[in-house]
Amino acid sequence: MTKRAYNFNAGPAALPLEVLERAQADFVDFRGTGMSIMEMSHRGKVYEEVHNEAQSRLLSLLGNPSGYKVLFLQGGASTQFAMVPMNFLTAGKTGSYVLTGSWASKAEKEARLIGETHIAASSENNKFMSIPDLSSIEIPENAAYLHVTSNETIEGSQYQQYPDTGSVPLIADMSSDILCREFDVNQFDFIYAGAQKNLGPSGVTVVIAREELLAESPKHIPTMLRYSTHAANNSLYNTPPSFSVYMVNEVLKWIEEQGSLAGVEKINREKAGLIYDTIDSSEGFYRGPVEAGSRSIMNITFRLPSEELEKQFIKESEQEGFVGLKGHRSVGGLRASIYNAVPYENVKALADFMNHFQKNHG
Ligand code: PMP
């Protein structure tokens, strides 16, 4: 049997073994065509079926909200940082952003290249170790939208509830927590996510948005950067990342098999609970810097009493087969990314390792 690592990478990240095996079986002869999905026309019936299946499966997992469309784009979530303001930040309007950490800040900074921005709330004073109080969010009258980052992959914080923006469109970067739990899509007008954490491999960026937001885009922006181009052509204006879309479809099937969003949420909460309990019962040996009410169930960040011990932790954990536990270089410390596909057993193994490490070094 293949030996699989205890993979805690932040992204690209662990994929379900069942999906990888399915892809392996499909690899050279997809659905009896005598070729791989990568070798066939994206205009053909076989590929289009997969493409449409992935879209409808995603909407079905979200409860088939009415009036929403799914797009498959390229360029990563980083390209969405620019496309969102290019398409929606029209003259006289401001792009309003909630700053919660590195990714929200990058999104806002990119929007400044396109137009005027506004900070609706920020936890920067708290070193981004919390999600700002929703009641502190101020949305200006001329806001084109309010942009939030549902989960800060680097700092390890996550919204527990979302602001009510009234008639102002709510836009969310859900790259690192999409489909990790049940949520009401109707609260959002526009959602985007790079696939390489909870949805599949890198190469495709998923958009779920209200159709009316996609209907018309400013004519002065390049064709490929207009949402209307992709919406009008079912994301087949140009060649889509066909293999990535196929993989997303398989990951979505796997989520259905886990009991859909309610099923994965239950396991995700148990997994996160294992690590947070280990941190909280360590009598200060492990420290979770993010405020309790803002803790992410996808990216768990933690510190040890010294940087030397953190280095030692990485070294010993690697010897035991754990991968990807080093915190992002910009913040240091440790980070366990426990996306949907990271098995409960692997998270249990990490909790056991943490206890063991504390016994030896505490
Ligand atoms: N937003 C968030 C929350 C992310 O975690 C990432 C990637 N780690 C990005 C945006 C950027 O995504 P990409 O690399 O697909 O451009």
Residues whose N, C-alpha, C, O or C-beta is under 5 A from the ligand:
A	BS01	PMP	G11 G75 G76 A77 S78 T79 W103 N151 T153 D173 S175 S176 G194
